[in-house]
Amino acid sequence: MKPLLTVNHLQVSYPTRDGRVFALSGVDFTLNRGETVGLVGESGCGKSTLGKAVMRLIPSTGGSIHIGDADITHLGRKALLPYRADMQMMFQDPQGSLNPRQSVGKSIGRPLEVAGWHAAQIRRRVGELLELVGLPAAAASRYPHEFSGGQRQRIGIARALILEPKIVICDEPVSALDVSVRAQVINLMRDIQQRTGVAYLFISHDLSVVEYISDRLLVMYLGRIVESGPTRQIWAGPAHPYTAALLAAAPVADPRAPRGQNILAGELPSPISPPPGCPFHTRCPRAAERCRAERPALRGSGAHRQVACHFPLFEPDAAQLPPLAL
C-alpha cells in the first residue's frame, strides 16, 4: 500500500548575517494510514522545522513532499489549497493558537467557511467535533479564556480534524499540559485515530509520551535522521549512540529501574557550520578517525531498523546489511 505521506531528501536552509543555516539536511521518511510516527531529538535539531516544511508553512530548498501520488513540494498557494484538507497541524500552545476574540465555534469552523460551507452545516459539524473531543456542542459559543488548558487543547484537536484530514502534524501538542491532562489528551488522540484512521507525525521532547503513542520512531540530530524503526525495538535496544544517550537521560517513574549512562557531552553544534564527517562525532565516545572524515548514510532494512553510524551499538537487520568496512 502506498504511504499517505512520502518525504524524500528534504532540505531547508536559509541565509543569515553569519552564514547559512542548514536546518534540514536530507530527511527521508514515510507515514501510513492510521500510523503514528514519533520524532524526537534535542532542541534546535530541526524537528519543528520538519513539521512546518512538510505542511508547506516554510519553503524547502531541496527534496520532495508527496501526498499519495501528488508532489506538493512546489505547488503555488491556489494549487495547494485542495491538499490542505488532507493535512492539518496541531500546535504546542493551545492558548496562543486560538484567537481570543473569536468564539470557539468560529475558530473551529473557519476552515469550513473558507471551503464554502453554509452556516447551518458549519454549526452542525462543529458541534459533532466538540462532542468527539469530549466537550458539549454548546461550548461553541464560548471563548478560549473560559476553558482550561486541557480543554483548549481538545479544541485545538477539533480544529485540526474539522476537514477530516488524512494526516495531522502534531508539534509538541501536550507539552504545556499537566501530566494527568496530558494522558487524557493522548488517549483521546489514540481513540480518534482508531475511529478515523488519521495518521500522526508526533513531534515531542517527552520520550515517555512518544513511547506510548508512536508506532515508529525517527531520531533527529542536527537536521538529519540518525536512527529509525519500530518504537518498541528502539526502546529495547538503540543502535545509534545518540539514541542511547537520549533514552538514558529520560526520567523513569521507578527509581529502582536500571538506567543507562548519559553519554552526551557538550552542546549541539551550530547548524551554520556543522562538523565534517558524522555530525555527532564531536560528542560521541565511540568516534574514530573515519567518523571525522566520512558522513554515514542511513542503512539497514528500509521497512524496519535504520541507523546512520559507522560503529553502531549493534547492526540492525544485520543479515540484510552489507558488511562494515572498518
C-alpha positions as CSV (number, residue, x, y, z in Angstrom):
1,M,0.0,0.0,0.0
2,K,1.4,3.4,-0.9
3,P,2.2,5.7,2.0
4,L,-0.1,8.7,2.8
5,L,3.0,10.9,3.1
6,T,6.4,10.4,1.5
7,V,9.3,12.8,2.2
8,N,12.4,12.4,0.1
9,H,15.7,14.1,0.9
10,L,14.0,17.2,2.3
11,Q,16.3,20.1,2.8
12,V,15.7,23.5,4.4
13,S,18.4,26.2,4.6
14,Y,18.3,29.9,4.8
15,P,20.8,32.8,4.8
16,T,21.8,34.7,8.0
17,R,24.2,37.5,8.6
18,D,26.8,35.0,9.8
19,G,26.4,32.4,7.0
20,R,23.8,29.9,6.0
21,V,21.7,27.8,8.5
22,F,21.2,24.2,7.4
23,A,18.1,23.3,9.3
24,L,17.3,20.1,7.4
25,S,19.9,18.2,5.5
26,G,18.2,15.5,3.5
27,V,15.4,13.9,5.6
28,D,13.6,10.8,4.3
29,F,10.5,9.2,5.9
30,T,7.1,7.9,5.2
31,L,3.7,8.0,7.1
32,N,1.0,5.4,6.6
33,R,-2.8,5.4,7.2
34,G,-3.6,5.0,10.9
35,E,0.0,5.2,12.0
36,T,1.8,7.4,14.5
37,V,5.4,8.3,13.7
38,G,7.3,9.9,16.6
39,L,10.0,12.5,16.0
40,V,12.5,13.1,18.8
41,G,15.7,15.0,19.3
42,E,17.3,17.9,21.2
43,S,16.0,21.5,21.0
44,G,17.4,23.0,17.8
45,C,17.8,19.8,15.9
46,G,15.2,20.6,13.3
47,K,12.0,18.8,14.5
48,S,9.6,21.8,14.3
49,T,11.2,22.9,11.0
50,L,10.5,19.5,9.5
51,G,6.8,19.7,10.6
52,K,6.4,23.2,9.1
53,A,8.2,22.3,5.9
54,V,6.0,19.2,5.4
55,M,3.0,21.4,6.0
56,R,4.4,23.9,3.4
57,L,4.4,26.6,6.0
58,I,8.0,27.3,5.2
59,P,9.7,26.7,1.9
60,S,12.1,23.8,1.3
61,T,15.3,24.2,-0.6
62,G,15.6,20.7,-1.8
63,G,13.9,17.3,-1.9
64,S,10.2,16.5,-2.3
65,I,7.0,16.0,-0.4
66,H,4.3,13.7,-1.8
67,I,0.7,13.2,-0.5
68,G,-0.1,9.9,-2.1
69,D,1.0,10.2,-5.8
70,A,0.8,14.0,-5.7
71,D,4.0,16.1,-5.5
72,I,3.1,19.2,-3.5
73,T,6.7,20.4,-3.0
74,H,6.5,23.4,-5.2
75,L,2.7,23.9,-5.7
76,G,1.5,27.5,-5.6
77,R,-1.0,28.7,-3.0
78,K,-4.0,28.1,-5.2
79,A,-2.9,24.7,-6.4
80,L,-2.0,23.6,-2.9
81,L,-5.4,24.5,-1.5
82,P,-7.1,21.1,-2.3
83,Y,-4.4,19.3,-0.3
84,R,-4.8,21.5,2.8
85,A,-7.9,19.4,3.7
86,D,-5.7,16.3,3.8
87,M,-3.0,17.7,6.1
88,Q,-3.5,19.8,9.2
89,M,-1.4,20.9,12.2
90,M,-1.8,20.7,15.9
91,F,0.2,23.3,17.8
92,Q,2.1,23.3,21.1
93,D,0.3,26.3,22.7
94,P,-3.5,25.8,22.8
95,Q,-4.0,29.3,24.1
96,G,-1.7,31.1,21.6
97,S,-3.2,29.1,18.6
98,L,-6.8,30.2,19.3
99,N,-8.0,33.7,18.5
100,P,-9.1,35.2,21.9
101,R,-11.6,37.5,20.1
102,Q,-13.4,34.7,18.3
103,S,-15.7,32.1,19.8
104,V,-14.6,28.6,19.9
105,G,-17.1,27.6,17.2
106,K,-15.8,30.4,14.9
107,S,-12.2,29.2,15.3
108,I,-13.0,25.6,14.7
109,G,-15.4,26.3,11.8
110,R,-13.2,28.8,10.0
111,P,-11.7,26.2,7.6
112,L,-15.2,25.1,6.6
113,E,-16.2,28.7,6.0
114,V,-13.2,29.1,3.7
115,A,-14.3,25.9,1.9
116,G,-17.7,27.4,1.2
117,W,-19.9,25.5,3.7
118,H,-23.2,27.1,4.7
119,A,-23.6,28.4,8.3
120,A,-26.0,25.7,9.4
121,Q,-23.7,23.0,8.1
122,I,-20.8,24.5,9.9
123,R,-22.7,24.7,13.2
124,R,-23.7,21.1,12.9
125,R,-20.2,19.9,12.0
126,V,-18.6,22.0,14.8
127,G,-21.0,20.5,17.3
128,E,-20.1,17.0,16.2
129,L,-16.4,17.7,16.6
130,L,-16.7,19.2,20.0
131,E,-18.6,16.1,21.2
132,L,-16.0,13.9,19.6
133,V,-13.3,15.5,21.7
134,G,-15.4,15.3,24.9
135,L,-16.9,18.8,25.0
136,P,-20.5,19.8,24.8
137,A,-21.7,21.2,21.5
138,A,-22.9,24.3,23.4
139,A,-19.2,25.2,24.1
140,A,-19.1,26.6,20.5
141,S,-20.5,29.9,21.7
142,R,-17.8,30.4,24.5
143,Y,-14.4,32.0,24.2
144,P,-10.9,30.4,24.7
145,H,-10.3,32.1,28.1
146,E,-13.3,30.3,29.5
147,F,-11.6,26.9,29.2
148,S,-8.8,25.1,31.0
149,G,-5.5,24.3,29.2
150,G,-6.6,20.7,28.6
151,Q,-10.0,21.8,27.2
152,R,-8.3,24.3,24.9
153,Q,-6.0,21.5,23.6
154,R,-9.2,19.4,22.9
155,I,-10.5,22.4,21.0
156,G,-7.2,22.5,19.0
157,I,-7.7,18.8,18.2
158,A,-11.2,19.5,17.0
159,R,-10.0,22.3,14.7
160,A,-7.3,20.1,13.3
161,L,-9.8,17.4,12.5
162,I,-12.6,19.6,11.1
163,L,-11.8,18.9,7.5
164,E,-11.3,15.2,8.1
165,P,-7.6,15.2,7.3
166,K,-5.6,12.1,6.5
167,I,-2.5,13.5,8.2
168,V,-2.0,15.6,11.3
169,I,1.4,17.1,12.2
170,C,1.5,17.3,16.0
171,D,4.1,19.8,17.2
172,E,4.6,19.3,20.9
173,P,0.8,19.1,21.4
174,V,0.8,18.2,25.1
175,S,4.0,19.8,26.4
176,A,2.1,22.7,28.0
177,L,-0.3,20.4,29.9
178,D,-0.2,18.9,33.4
179,V,0.7,15.2,33.5
180,S,-2.9,13.9,34.2
181,V,-4.4,16.2,31.5
182,R,-1.6,15.1,29.1
183,A,-2.6,11.5,29.5
184,Q,-6.3,12.3,28.8
185,V,-5.4,14.2,25.6
186,I,-3.0,11.5,24.3
187,N,-5.7,8.8,24.9
188,L,-8.2,11.0,23.1
189,M,-5.9,11.3,20.1
190,R,-5.4,7.5,20.0
191,D,-9.2,6.9,20.2
192,I,-9.8,9.4,17.4
193,Q,-7.1,7.6,15.3
194,Q,-8.8,4.3,15.8
195,R,-12.2,5.7,14.7
196,T,-11.0,7.7,11.7
197,G,-7.7,6.2,10.5
198,V,-5.9,9.6,10.7
199,A,-2.1,9.4,10.7
200,Y,0.1,11.5,13.1
201,L,3.6,12.8,12.9
202,F,4.1,13.4,16.6
203,I,6.9,15.8,17.5
204,S,7.9,15.8,21.2
205,H,10.7,16.2,23.7
206,D,8.7,13.9,26.1
207,L,10.1,10.5,25.4
208,S,7.6,8.7,27.6
209,V,4.7,10.2,25.6
210,V,6.4,9.2,22.3
211,E,7.0,5.7,23.5
212,Y,3.3,5.4,24.5
213,I,1.7,6.8,21.3
214,S,4.1,6.1,18.4
215,D,4.4,3.0,16.2
216,R,7.6,4.1,14.6
217,L,10.3,6.4,15.7
218,L,12.6,8.9,14.0
219,V,15.6,10.2,15.9
220,M,16.9,13.5,14.6
221,Y,20.3,15.1,15.2
222,L,21.4,18.4,13.6
223,G,18.8,18.3,10.8
224,R,19.3,14.6,9.9
225,I,17.6,11.3,10.8
226,V,20.2,9.2,12.6
227,E,18.0,6.2,13.6
228,S,14.6,5.0,12.6
229,G,12.5,1.9,13.3
230,P,9.6,0.4,15.3
231,T,9.4,2.3,18.6
232,R,9.4,-0.8,20.9
233,Q,12.5,-2.2,19.1
234,I,14.4,1.1,19.5
235,W,13.5,1.3,23.2
236,A,14.6,-2.2,23.8
237,G,17.9,-1.7,22.0
238,P,19.0,1.6,20.5
239,A,21.6,1.2,17.7
240,H,22.9,4.8,17.5
241,P,24.9,6.2,20.4
242,Y,22.9,9.4,20.3
243,T,19.6,7.5,20.7
244,A,21.1,5.6,23.6
245,A,22.0,8.9,25.3
246,L,18.5,10.3,24.8
247,L,16.9,7.2,26.3
248,A,19.4,7.1,29.2
249,A,18.6,10.8,30.0
250,A,14.8,10.2,30.0
251,P,13.2,10.2,33.5
252,V,11.7,6.9,34.7
253,A,8.9,6.5,37.3
254,D,10.6,3.6,39.1
255,P,13.8,4.8,40.9
256,R,14.9,1.1,41.2
257,A,14.8,0.6,37.4
258,P,18.2,0.2,35.7
259,R,19.4,3.3,33.9
260,G,21.9,3.7,31.2
261,Q,24.7,6.2,31.4
262,N,24.1,9.6,29.8
263,I,27.0,9.8,27.3
264,L,26.0,13.2,25.8
265,A,28.7,15.8,26.4
266,G,28.9,19.3,25.1
267,E,26.3,21.3,23.1
268,L,24.6,20.7,19.8
269,P,26.9,22.0,17.1
270,S,25.9,25.1,15.1
271,P,23.8,24.4,12.0
272,I,25.6,27.3,10.4
273,S,28.9,25.4,10.4
274,P,28.1,21.7,11.0
275,P,31.1,19.5,11.7
276,P,32.6,17.4,8.9
277,G,32.0,13.7,8.7
278,C,29.5,12.4,11.1
279,P,27.7,15.4,12.7
280,F,27.6,13.6,16.1
281,H,31.4,12.8,16.2
282,T,32.2,15.9,18.4
283,R,30.1,14.4,21.2
284,C,30.3,10.6,20.6
285,P,32.5,8.4,22.9
286,R,32.8,5.9,20.0
287,A,34.1,8.4,17.4
288,A,37.1,7.3,15.4
289,E,39.0,8.9,12.5
290,R,36.5,7.6,10.0
291,C,33.7,9.4,11.8
292,R,35.6,12.7,11.5
293,A,36.2,12.2,7.8
294,E,33.1,10.4,6.4
295,R,29.4,11.1,6.9
296,P,27.5,7.9,7.5
297,A,24.3,7.2,5.5
298,L,21.2,5.6,6.9
299,R,21.5,1.9,6.3
300,G,19.6,-1.2,7.2
301,S,16.2,-2.5,6.2
302,G,14.0,0.3,4.9
303,A,10.9,-1.4,6.3
304,H,12.5,-1.9,9.8
305,R,15.6,-0.6,11.5
306,Q,17.9,2.0,10.0
307,V,20.9,3.7,11.6
308,A,23.4,6.3,10.4
309,C,26.5,5.3,12.3
310,H,29.9,3.8,11.2
311,F,30.2,2.0,14.6
312,P,26.6,1.3,15.9
313,L,25.9,-0.3,19.2
314,F,24.6,-3.3,17.1
315,E,23.8,-3.9,13.5
316,P,20.0,-3.6,12.8
317,D,18.8,-6.3,10.4
318,A,22.4,-7.4,10.0
319,A,21.5,-10.2,7.6
320,Q,20.2,-7.5,5.2
321,L,23.2,-5.2,5.5
322,P,26.5,-5.1,3.6
323,P,29.5,-5.9,5.8
324,L,31.0,-2.9,7.6
325,A,34.4,-1.8,6.2
326,L,36.2,-0.8,9.3
